[in-house]
Amino acid sequence: MVDTLRAEAQLRDFVDAVAVPCAVHAGGLMIAGNLALSRLSSRPVDVLLSMPFEALLRPEDREAVKQAGSTCLNHKGEPPTLSAMVMTPQGGERPLEIHARPAVMGGMDVVVLTCLDQSDVQHVQTSLIGMSEMMRQIIDSAPIASFVIDRNDTVTHWNAACENMTGLTRRELLGSKTAWRAFYEAERPTLANLIVEGADEGRMKAHYADLLRPSQAVRGGYEAEAFFPQFGQHGAWLFITAAPLLDAAGDLIGAIETLQDVTERRRSEEALHDHRAELERLVLLRTNELAATARELERFVAAAPYGVAYTRGGMVQRVNAAMAQIFGYGPTEMIGMPGRALYLNDEDYVKLGDQARTQFSKGEPLQLEMWMRHGDGRAIWGQIDAHIADVDDSQRGTWWMIQDRTEFRDAQLELETRFDELRALNAKLEEAQNQLLQQDKMASIGQLAAGVAHEINNPVGFVSSNLKTLRKYTAGLLDLCKAYELARLAPDDAGLASALNQKGRAVEIDYLTEDLPQLLDECDDGLDRVKRIVLDLKGFSRVDHADWQETDLNVGVQSTFNVVRHEVKNKAEIVMQLGQLPLVTCLAGQLNQVFMNLIVNAAHAIGDRGTITISSGVEAHWAWVQVADTGCGMTEEVQRRIFEPFYTTKDVGKGTGLGLSLSFSIVQKHGGIIRLHSAPGHGSAFRVWVPVGGPGALSAGEQAPDWEQKPELLAVA
């Protein structure tokens, strides 16, 4: 027993000393297993000793390994080397090469199993096969035309790009020694052939002259660029590279050659060369032009009518004659002068410097006007325009352009004074115009007073007459009431009853009952007519609408017509053609005065009898009111002067000549315009255009729509 234990211990020591995975068994469970096998199978040694060796393998490999162990134990010789897959508890697999050998340990027949891990070997083999296939695919699928020849000049690879470039297929060339056919009409070696043949540099240059050069990228390789006339319609430039292919021992086994069509590049280089030559010519030309321009600029600055100066570091470096003259110095006196000397005080100088730095930091010029100091100490008003010489380098200095604007400033101040005076005068003129407007309105009302009085007198006359009759009726009725009261107090007095009857017959009570309501109705009608006339006068004057308000112009036209009705009803038939108008922002009373002037003038222009057509409408955002007549019309001379103040075609004492002039001003104040169409013998038509939203709604330069009308249609427009 002691010997057996000692033999097993020796066996374990022996197995542990083996570098490769190793196990020992006697036909059943493993007797020994080393650490290498433990790592290979991912199982502890004590676990290994509790299982047979074949349990470590794939099921399909177990029987063969078990049979190899049986062969050893039965002394039937050494079994062959076996390939199997060991299984880890995590499900991993590793390929093994298993050697089974019989042995005797402590008098016991055992099987010694050694394992060689084939993972790395298989990986290397697979990698080599894959690398070989990848290299073949790289060459065959490369976008650059390539071919390979072996040491015997036989073509072994001819890729698709090479087929496309040369027109020869790999079937035609693989296995042949005629790669030259793709490039030359007669047989001659390619660059790859020369490398395989070990040609010296002299022989290579005999074929490629100075176009050949050693490759900078591949040792022993060469590259060349040559023209091949047989490629394409006009030939092609090819960039050729060739490099030797060596085996692991460094022996030459072939050569690879690549071809790139560089025709476009060569043409681009030729074009670039031509362009560079042209550019150099243009640069020389432009340099000469710039030099001439610089000379001209120098002369221009020197002769410029405004001052030009260049300063750097706060000192004047350069000035032109005009700058020296502006400040009262000689041509060279300002050179080296500090810039501070040109300003009235330190505050102005510092403020200017701050403004300049702010503008220059934004890449913008400095432009301003300020007081500066003349050489004799007096102040001058200078207009300054300054630019930094180099926006990327503020130390390069600054260019200044200065003009003496003292006289201009004095003139500007004088102009502002005159403008204030004109504004005050304009206010007075506007006040005077308003007074004229009121006077013309009062004069117009004065002219219409008789007509209005006549319109009022008619209803007032019959109301007064009816009141007299009503007074007589009332006296009789009062007497009748007294008689009735006496009879009521003494109902049995026959005399009082008889007197009551007589009084009733005297006042004609039946007639009075019928006539009295008619008298009252006639009085109501007369007073309504007076009320309407008063309302029309109020609507015409619009005393309750002295400010800008939204107004219905049709209402104003109607009330104005009612006011002047007596003036025109005996002269013309009135035709109203008022369209639907939006509310217009205006001074309603002033526009009503315009309408009154136009209607009255239309009546005055008609001789015996005619027609006045009053119409209105809207176009875009402009409202218009038109007054057309069938009167005498106007000559072109009259039309040119019709809106002049105090110009009138009426007899002396019958017109002021202010009506249309003031009407024109009123419409102009509203942002509108009066347009006129007239012809002698064909009447006249005035159309007033005003913006619906008032003058504030007009955009800059906006004008009323055009108005085209034939003279013969004036009265019915």
C-alpha positions in Angstrom: 0.0 0.0 0.0 2.8 2.4 0.9 4.5 1.6 -2.4 1.3 2.4 -4.3 0.9 5.7 -2.6 4.5 6.5 -3.2 4.1 5.5 -6.9 1.1 7.8 -7.3 2.9 10.7 -5.7 5.8 10.2 -8.1 3.4 10.0 -11.0 1.8 13.3 -10.0 5.2 14.9 -9.7 6.1 13.5 -13.1 3.0 14.8 -14.7 3.3 18.2 -13.1 6.8 18.5 -14.5 5.5 18.1 -18.1 5.2 21.5 -19.8 2.3 20.5 -22.1 -1.1 19.5 -20.8 -0.8 15.9 -19.6 -3.1 13.3 -18.0 -2.7 9.7 -16.8 -5.4 7.1 -16.4 -5.6 3.3 -16.1 -8.8 2.9 -18.1 -11.2 4.9 -15.9 -10.9 8.1 -14.0 -7.8 10.2 -14.4 -5.1 9.3 -11.9 -3.1 12.5 -12.5 -3.5 15.8 -14.4 -1.1 18.8 -14.5 -1.8 22.5 -14.2 -1.3 23.0 -18.0 -4.3 20.6 -18.5 -6.2 22.5 -15.8 -5.7 25.8 -17.6 -6.6 24.2 -21.0 -9.8 22.7 -19.8 -10.7 25.6 -17.3 -11.2 23.0 -14.5 -9.3 22.6 -11.2 -7.0 19.6 -10.8 -9.2 18.0 -8.2 -12.2 18.2 -10.6 -10.1 16.6 -13.3 -9.3 13.6 -11.0 -13.0 12.9 -10.6 -13.7 12.4 -14.3 -12.4 10.3 -17.2 -10.2 12.1 -19.7 -12.6 11.7 -22.7 -15.3 13.6 -20.7 -13.2 16.7 -21.5 -13.8 16.3 -25.2 -16.6 16.9 -27.7 -19.0 13.9 -27.7 -18.0 13.0 -31.3 -14.3 12.8 -30.3 -14.7 10.8 -27.1 -14.9 7.3 -28.6 -11.7 7.6 -30.7 -9.7 8.8 -27.6 -11.2 6.1 -25.5 -10.2 3.5 -28.1 -6.7 4.9 -28.2 -6.4 4.3 -24.5 -7.7 0.8 -24.8 -5.1 0.1 -27.4 -2.4 1.2 -25.1 -3.6 -0.8 -22.1 -4.0 -3.9 -24.2 -0.5 -3.6 -25.5 -1.6 -3.5 -29.1 0.9 -0.9 -30.0 1.0 3.0 -30.1 -2.2 4.5 -31.5 -2.0 7.3 -34.1 -2.0 11.0 -33.2 -5.6 12.2 -32.7 -7.3 15.5 -33.4 -10.1 16.5 -31.0 -11.8 19.5 -29.4 -11.6 20.1 -25.7 -14.8 21.6 -24.1 -14.7 24.2 -21.3 -17.5 24.4 -18.7 -18.4 27.8 -20.3 -19.0 26.1 -23.7 -15.7 27.1 -25.3 -13.8 24.9 -27.7 -10.1 24.6 -28.4 -8.5 22.3 -31.0 -6.0 19.7 -29.7 -3.5 17.2 -31.0 -3.6 14.2 -28.6 -0.8 11.6 -28.2 -1.6 8.4 -26.2 1.3 6.3 -25.0 1.3 3.1 -22.8 3.4 3.2 -19.6 3.9 1.2 -16.4 3.8 3.1 -13.1 4.4 1.1 -9.9 3.7 -2.1 -11.6 0.4 -0.8 -13.0 -0.4 -0.4 -16.8 -1.4 3.2 -17.5 -2.0 5.5 -20.5 -0.1 8.8 -20.7 -2.0 11.4 -22.7 -0.2 14.6 -23.8 -2.1 17.4 -25.6 -0.8 20.1 -27.9 -3.0 23.2 -28.3 -3.5 23.7 -32.0 -5.3 27.1 -31.7 -2.3 29.3 -32.6 -1.3 26.9 -35.4 -4.7 26.9 -36.9 -5.0 30.7 -36.5 -1.7 31.1 -38.3 -2.7 28.8 -41.1 -6.1 30.4 -41.5 -4.4 33.8 -41.4 -1.9 32.9 -44.1 -4.6 31.5 -46.3 -6.8 34.6 -45.7 -3.9 36.9 -46.3 -3.0 35.1 -49.6 -6.7 35.4 -50.7 -6.9 39.0 -49.5 -3.7 39.9 -51.4 -5.1 38.3 -54.5 -8.4 40.2 -54.1 -6.5 43.4 -53.4 -4.6 43.1 -56.6 -7.5 41.9 -58.7 -10.0 44.4 -57.2 -7.7 47.4 -56.8 -8.8 50.5 -58.7 -5.3 51.0 -59.9 -4.3 49.0 -62.9 -1.8 46.3 -61.8 -0.1 43.1 -63.0 2.4 40.7 -61.5 5.0 38.5 -63.2 7.1 35.7 -61.6 10.8 35.2 -61.8 10.4 33.6 -65.2 8.6 36.7 -66.7 5.3 34.8 -66.7 2.1 36.9 -66.0 0.5 35.7 -62.8 -2.0 38.5 -62.1 -3.7 40.9 -64.4 -6.4 42.8 -62.6 -9.8 44.2 -63.8 -8.5 47.8 -63.8 -5.6 46.7 -66.0 -8.1 45.0 -68.4 -10.1 48.3 -68.6 -7.0 50.4 -69.3 -5.2 48.2 -71.8 -8.2 46.4 -73.4 -6.5 43.0 -73.0 -8.2 40.4 -70.7 -6.5 38.4 -68.0 -7.5 35.2 -70.0 -5.3 36.5 -72.8 -2.3 37.2 -70.7 -2.2 35.0 -67.6 0.4 32.3 -68.0 2.0 34.2 -70.9 5.3 36.2 -71.2 3.8 38.9 -73.4 2.8 41.7 -71.0 4.6 44.1 -73.4 1.7 43.7 -75.9 -0.5 46.0 -73.8 2.0 48.9 -74.2 4.2 48.5 -77.3 3.8 47.5 -80.9 7.1 45.6 -80.9 8.5 43.3 -78.2 10.4 45.1 -75.5 10.6 44.6 -71.7 8.3 46.3 -69.3 9.6 47.9 -66.2 8.6 44.8 -64.2 10.6 42.6 -66.7 13.7 44.8 -66.2 13.5 44.4 -62.4 13.0 40.6 -62.6 15.9 40.4 -65.1 18.1 42.4 -62.7 18.8 45.0 -65.4 21.3 47.7 -64.4 20.5 51.4 -64.4 22.1 51.9 -67.8 19.9 49.4 -69.5 16.8 50.8 -67.8 17.6 54.3 -69.0 18.1 52.9 -72.5 14.4 52.2 -72.5 13.1 55.1 -70.4 15.8 57.7 -70.8 15.5 60.5 -68.1 11.8 59.6 -67.4 13.0 56.8 -65.0 13.8 57.4 -61.3 14.2 55.1 -58.2 11.2 54.8 -56.0 11.3 56.8 -52.8 8.7 54.5 -51.2 9.8 50.9 -52.1 13.4 49.7 -51.9 14.5 48.3 -55.3 11.5 49.8 -57.0 11.4 52.3 -59.9 8.9 54.7 -61.3 8.5 56.5 -64.6 6.1 58.7 -66.5 5.8 58.2 -70.2 3.5 58.9 -73.1 1.8 55.9 -74.8 0.2 56.9 -78.1 -1.9 53.7 -78.5 -4.1 54.6 -75.4 -7.3 56.4 -76.1 -8.0 58.6 -79.2 -5.1 60.9 -78.6 -2.7 58.8 -76.5 -2.3 58.9 -72.7 0.4 59.7 -70.1 0.9 56.8 -67.7 2.6 56.9 -64.3 4.3 53.5 -63.9 5.7 52.0 -60.7 7.4 48.6 -60.5 8.7 46.9 -57.4 10.4 43.5 -56.7 8.5 40.7 -54.9 10.7 38.8 -52.4 10.0 35.6 -50.4 10.6 35.2 -46.7 14.3 34.4 -47.4 14.7 37.7 -49.3 15.0 36.0 -52.7 13.4 37.5 -55.8 10.2 35.7 -56.8 8.7 38.2 -59.2 7.7 41.9 -59.7 4.5 43.9 -59.5 3.8 46.9 -61.8 1.1 49.5 -61.4 -0.3 51.9 -64.0 -2.0 55.3 -63.4 -3.5 57.5 -66.2 -2.1 60.9 -65.4 -3.1 62.5 -68.7 -5.5 65.0 -67.0 -2.8 65.9 -64.5 -0.2 66.4 -67.2 -2.6 68.5 -69.2 -3.5 70.4 -66.0 0.2 70.9 -65.3 0.7 72.2 -68.9 -2.3 74.5 -68.5 -0.9 75.5 -65.1 2.5 76.2 -66.6 0.8 78.3 -69.3 -1.4 80.0 -66.6 1.7 80.6 -64.4 3.5 82.2 -67.3 0.4 84.3 -68.1 0.0 85.1 -64.4 3.6 86.2 -64.2 3.0 88.4 -67.2 -0.1 89.9 -65.6 1.7 90.3 -62.2 4.4 92.3 -64.0 1.8 94.3 -65.9 -0.2 94.9 -62.7 3.0 95.8 -60.8 3.8 98.4 -63.4 0.2 99.6 -63.2 0.2 99.7 -59.4 3.5 101.7 -59.5 1.9 104.1 -62.0 -1.2 104.3 -59.8 0.9 104.9 -56.7 2.6 107.8 -58.5 -0.8 109.1 -59.6 -2.2 108.7 -56.1 0.8 110.6 -54.7 0.2 113.4 -57.1 -3.5 113.3 -56.4 -3.0 113.5 -52.6 -0.5 116.3 -53.1 -2.9 118.3 -55.2 -6.2 117.3 -53.4 -8.4 120.3 -52.5 -9.0 118.9 -49.0 -6.4 118.2 -46.3 -4.7 114.8 -46.1 -2.4 113.8 -43.2 -0.7 110.7 -41.9 0.0 110.3 -38.2 1.6 107.6 -36.1 2.2 107.6 -32.4 0.4 110.9 -32.0 2.8 112.7 -34.3 2.2 114.1 -37.8 4.3 112.2 -40.3 3.0 113.6 -43.6 0.7 116.3 -44.9 -0.3 117.7 -48.2 -0.3 121.3 -49.2 -4.1 121.7 -48.6 -3.7 120.4 -45.0 -0.9 122.9 -44.3 -3.0 125.7 -45.8 -6.1 124.8 -43.7 -4.2 125.2 -40.5 -2.0 128.1 -41.7 1.4 126.4 -41.8 4.1 126.1 -44.4 4.5 123.0 -46.5 6.9 121.3 -44.1 6.1 123.0 -40.7 3.6 120.4 -39.7 5.9 117.4 -40.1 6.9 116.1 -36.7 4.2 118.3 -35.0 2.2 116.6 -32.2 -1.4 116.0 -33.2 -2.6 117.6 -30.0 -1.5 121.0 -31.4 -4.4 120.9 -33.9 -7.2 120.8 -31.2 -8.6 123.5 -29.0 -8.1 121.7 -25.6 -7.1 118.4 -24.0 -10.7 117.4 -23.5 -11.5 117.5 -27.2 -8.2 115.7 -28.0 -9.0 112.9 -25.5 -12.6 112.6 -26.6 -11.5 112.3 -30.3 -9.0 109.6 -29.4 -11.7 107.6 -27.6 -14.1 107.8 -30.5 -11.3 106.9 -32.9 -10.4 103.7 -31.0 -14.0 102.7 -30.7 -14.6 103.0 -34.5 -11.3 101.5 -35.5 -11.8 98.5 -33.2 -14.9 97.7 -35.2 -13.1 98.1 -38.5 -15.1 101.3 -39.3 -13.8 104.8 -40.2 -14.2 107.8 -37.9 -16.4 110.5 -39.3 -17.3 113.7 -37.3 -17.2 117.5 -37.2 -15.6 119.5 -34.4 -13.8 122.7 -33.6 -10.1 122.7 -34.3 -7.2 125.1 -33.8 -5.8 127.2 -36.6 -2.1 128.1 -36.5 -2.9 131.7 -35.4 -5.0 130.4 -32.5 -8.5 131.0 -33.8 -11.1 128.2 -34.0 -12.1 126.6 -37.3 -14.9 124.0 -37.9 -13.3 120.9 -39.3 -15.0 118.0 -41.0 -12.9 114.8 -40.2 -12.8 111.5 -42.0 -10.2 109.2 -40.5 -9.1 105.6 -41.5 -6.7 103.3 -39.8 -3.8 102.4 -42.2 -4.0 98.7 -41.3 -6.9 97.1 -39.4 -4.6 94.3 -38.3 -1.9 96.5 -37.0 -3.0 99.7 -35.2 0.7 100.8 -34.8 0.8 101.4 -38.6 -0.8 104.8 -38.0 -3.9 106.7 -39.3 -4.8 108.6 -42.4 -6.8 111.8 -41.8 -8.9 113.8 -44.4 -10.0 117.2 -43.1 -12.0 120.0 -44.7 -12.4 123.6 -43.3 -16.2 123.9 -43.0 -16.2 127.1 -41.0 -18.0 129.1 -43.7 -20.4 126.3 -44.3 -21.2 126.0 -40.6 -21.8 129.8 -40.4 -24.1 129.6 -43.5 -25.9 126.6 -41.9 -26.5 128.5 -38.7 -27.8 131.5 -40.8 -30.0 129.1 -42.7 -31.4 127.6 -39.5 -32.2 131.2 -38.3 -33.9 131.9 -41.6 -35.8 128.6 -41.3 -37.0 129.5 -37.9 -38.1 132.9 -39.2 -39.9 131.2 -42.2 -41.6 128.8 -39.8 -42.9 131.7 -37.8 -44.0 133.5 -41.0 -45.6 130.3 -42.2 -47.6 130.1 -38.9 -48.8 133.6 -39.5 -49.7 132.8 -43.1 -51.6 129.8 -41.9 -53.5 131.9 -39.4 -54.2 134.5 -42.1 -55.4 131.7 -44.4 -57.7 130.4 -41.7 -59.1 133.9 -41.4 -59.5 134.1 -45.1 -61.2 130.8 -45.1 -63.6 132.0 -42.4 -64.2 135.2 -44.2 -64.9 133.4 -47.5 -67.2 131.1 -45.6 -69.0 134.0 -44.1 -69.1 135.7 -47.5 -70.6 132.5 -49.0 -73.1 132.3 -46.2 -73.9 136.0 -46.8 -74.5 135.3 -50.5 -76.8 132.4 -49.5 -78.5 134.2 -46.7 -81.3 135.5 -49.0 -82.0 132.1 -50.4 -82.0 130.6 -46.9 -84.2 133.4 -45.7 -86.6 132.7 -48.5 -86.6 129.0 -47.7 -87.4 129.8 -44.1 -89.9 132.6 -44.9 -92.3 130.3 -46.8 -93.0 127.9 -43.9 -92.8 130.7 -41.3 -95.4 132.7 -43.3 -98.1 130.1 -43.4 -97.3 129.1 -39.8 -97.9 132.7 -38.8 -101.1 132.9 -40.8 -102.4 129.7 -39.3 -101.6 131.0 -35.8 -103.8 134.1 -36.5 -106.7 131.8 -37.5 -105.9 129.6 -34.5 -106.0 132.7 -32.2 -109.6 133.5 -33.6 -110.7 129.9 -33.2 -109.3 129.9 -29.7 -111.2 133.1 -28.7 -114.5 131.5 -29.9 -113.8 128.3 -28.1 -113.0 130.2 -24.8 -116.4 132.1 -25.1 -118.1 128.7 -25.8 -116.4 127.3 -22.7 -117.7 130.2 -20.5 -121.3 129.7 -21.8 -121.0 126.0 -21.1 -119.8 126.7 -17.5 -122.8 129.0 -16.8 -125.2 126.5 -18.2 -123.6 123.7 -16.1 -124.0 125.7 -12.9 -127.8 126.4 -13.6 -129.0 123.4 -15.5 -132.6 124.4 -15.1 -132.1 127.9 -16.6 -133.6 127.8 -20.1 -132.1 131.2 -21.0 -128.6 130.0 -20.3 -129.1 126.9 -22.3 -130.4 128.9 -25.3 -127.4 131.2 -25.0 -125.1 128.2 -25.1 -126.7 126.9 -28.2 -126.4 130.3 -29.9 -122.7 130.6 -29.0 -122.1 127.1 -30.4 -123.7 128.1 -33.7 -121.7 131.4 -33.7 -118.3 129.7 -33.4 -119.2 127.0 -36.0 -118.1 124.2 -33.8 -118.6 121.5 -36.5 -116.3 123.4 -39.0 -113.8 124.2 -36.2 -113.6 120.6 -35.3 -112.7 119.7 -38.8 -110.4 122.7 -39.6 -108.4 122.9 -36.3 -106.4 119.6 -36.7 -105.5 120.6 -40.3 -104.2 124.0 -39.0 -102.0 122.2 -36.4 -100.7 119.7 -39.0 -99.7 122.5 -41.3 -97.9 124.3 -38.4 -96.0 121.1 -37.6 -95.0 120.7 -41.2 -93.8 124.3 -41.5 -91.8 124.0 -38.3 -90.2 120.7 -39.5 -89.1 122.4 -42.7 -87.5 125.2 -40.7 -85.9 122.6 -38.5 -84.4 120.7 -41.5 -83.0 123.9 -42.9 -81.4 124.7 -39.6 -80.0 121.1 -39.4 -78.6 121.4 -42.9 -76.9 124.7 -42.0 -75.4 123.0 -38.9 -74.3 120.0 -40.9 -72.8 122.3 -43.5 -70.8 124.3 -41.0 -70.0 121.2 -38.8 -69.3 123.5 -35.8 -69.4 120.3 -33.6 -66.7 118.6 -35.8 -63.8 121.2 -35.7 -61.2 118.4 -35.3 -60.2 115.5 -37.5 -62.9 112.8 -37.4 -64.2 109.9 -39.4 -67.1 111.3 -41.5 -69.5 110.2 -44.3 -68.7 112.5 -47.2 -72.1 111.7 -48.8 -73.9 113.2 -45.7 -71.8 116.3 -46.1 -72.5 116.6 -49.8 -76.2 116.2 -49.1 -76.4 118.8 -46.3 -74.3 121.2 -48.3 -76.6 120.9 -51.3 -79.6 121.5 -49.1 -78.1 124.7 -47.9 -77.4 126.0 -51.5 -80.6 124.5 -52.9 -82.3 127.9 -53.4 -79.1 129.1 -55.2 -79.2 126.4 -57.8 -82.7 125.1 -58.1 -83.8 127.8 -60.5 -80.6 127.3 -62.6 -80.2 123.6 -63.0 -81.6 120.2 -62.6 -79.6 118.3 -59.9 -78.6 114.7 -60.5 -77.3 112.8 -57.5 -75.1 109.7 -58.2 -73.6 109.1 -54.8 -71.8 105.8 -54.4 -71.1 103.8 -51.3 -68.2 105.4 -49.4 -66.2 104.4 -46.3 -65.8 106.8 -43.4 -63.1 109.3 -44.3 -60.8 111.0 -41.7 -61.1 114.7 -42.4 -62.1 118.2 -41.3 -65.8 117.8 -42.3 -66.7 121.5 -42.1 -63.8 122.6 -44.4 -64.6 119.9 -47.0 -68.3 121.0 -47.0 -67.1 124.5 -47.8 -65.2 123.0 -50.8 -68.4 121.2 -52.0 -70.4 124.4 -51.6 -67.9 126.4 -53.7 -68.0 123.8 -56.4 -71.8 123.5 -56.5 -72.3 127.3 -56.5 -69.7 127.8 -59.1 -71.3 125.1 -61.2 -74.7 127.0 -60.9 -73.0 130.3 -61.9 -71.4 128.7 -64.9 -74.8 127.7 -66.3 -76.7 130.2 -68.5 -80.5 129.7 -68.7 -80.9 126.1 -67.6 -78.7 123.1 -67.3 -77.7 120.0 -65.3 -75.4 119.6 -62.3 -74.3 116.1 -61.6 -73.0 115.4 -58.1 -71.3 111.9 -57.8 -69.0 110.1 -55.4 -67.0 106.9 -55.3 -63.9 105.2 -54.0 -60.8 103.8 -55.7 -58.2 101.8 -53.8 -57.9 103.8 -50.5 -58.9 107.1 -52.0 -62.5 108.6 -51.8 -63.7 111.1 -54.4 -66.5 113.6 -54.9 -67.2 115.1 -58.3 -69.3 118.1 -59.4 -70.0 118.4 -63.1 -72.0 121.0 -65.0 -73.2 121.6 -68.5 -72.2 125.3 -68.3 -70.0 127.4 -70.5 -66.7 125.5 -69.8 -63.2 127.0 -69.6 -60.4 127.9 -71.9 -57.0 126.5 -71.2 -55.8 129.9 -70.0 -58.6 130.0 -67.4 -57.9 126.4 -66.3 -54.2 127.2 -65.7 -55.2 130.1 -63.4 -58.4 128.9 -61.9 -56.8 128.0 -58.5 -54.8 131.3 -58.2 -55.8 133.5 -55.2 -58.1 136.4 -56.2 -58.5 135.2 -59.8 -62.1 135.2 -60.9 -64.0 135.2 -64.2 -67.1 136.8 -62.5 -68.0 140.5 -62.8 -66.6 143.0 -60.4 -68.3 142.7 -57.0 -69.7 139.3 -57.7 -66.7 137.2 -56.7 -63.6 137.4 -54.4 -61.5 134.9 -56.4 -60.7 133.1 -53.1 -63.2 130.2 -53.3 -61.3 127.8 -55.5 -57.9 128.9 -54.1 -59.0 128.2 -50.6 -60.7 124.9 -51.7 -57.4 123.9 -53.3 -55.6 124.6 -49.9 -58.2 122.7 -47.9 -57.9 119.6 -50.1 -54.1 119.9 -50.1 -54.2 120.0 -46.3 -56.1 116.7 -46.4 -53.3 115.1 -48.5 -55.6 115.1 -51.6 -55.9 117.0 -54.9 -58.6 118.7 -57.1 -58.5 117.7 -60.7 -60.3 119.6 -63.4 -61.6 118.6 -66.9 -63.2 121.4 -68.9 -63.7 122.5 -72.5 -65.4 125.6 -73.9 -69.1 124.8 -74.6 -68.9 121.4 -73.0 -69.1 122.3 -69.3 -66.6 121.6 -66.5 -66.1 118.8 -63.9 -64.1 119.1 -60.7 -63.1 115.9 -58.9 -61.9 116.1 -55.3 -59.6 113.1 -54.2 -58.9 112.6 -50.5 -57.2 109.6 -48.7 -59.7 107.6 -46.7 -57.3 107.3 -43.7 -56.4 111.0 -43.7 -53.0 112.6 -44.8 -51.2 110.6 -42.1 -52.1 107.3 -43.9 -50.2 108.2 -47.1 -46.9 106.6 -47.9 -44.0 108.8 -49.1 -44.6 110.1 -52.7 -48.1 108.5 -53.0 -50.5 110.3 -55.2 -54.2 110.0 -56.1 -55.2 107.8 -59.0 -55.3 109.2 -62.5 -58.6 110.5 -63.8 -59.3 110.3 -67.6 -62.5 111.7 -68.9 -63.7 113.0 -72.3 -64.9 116.6 -72.4 -68.2 115.7 -73.9 -69.0 113.4 -71.0 -68.2 115.9 -68.2 -71.8 116.7 -67.2 -72.8 113.0 -66.8 -69.6 111.6 -65.4 
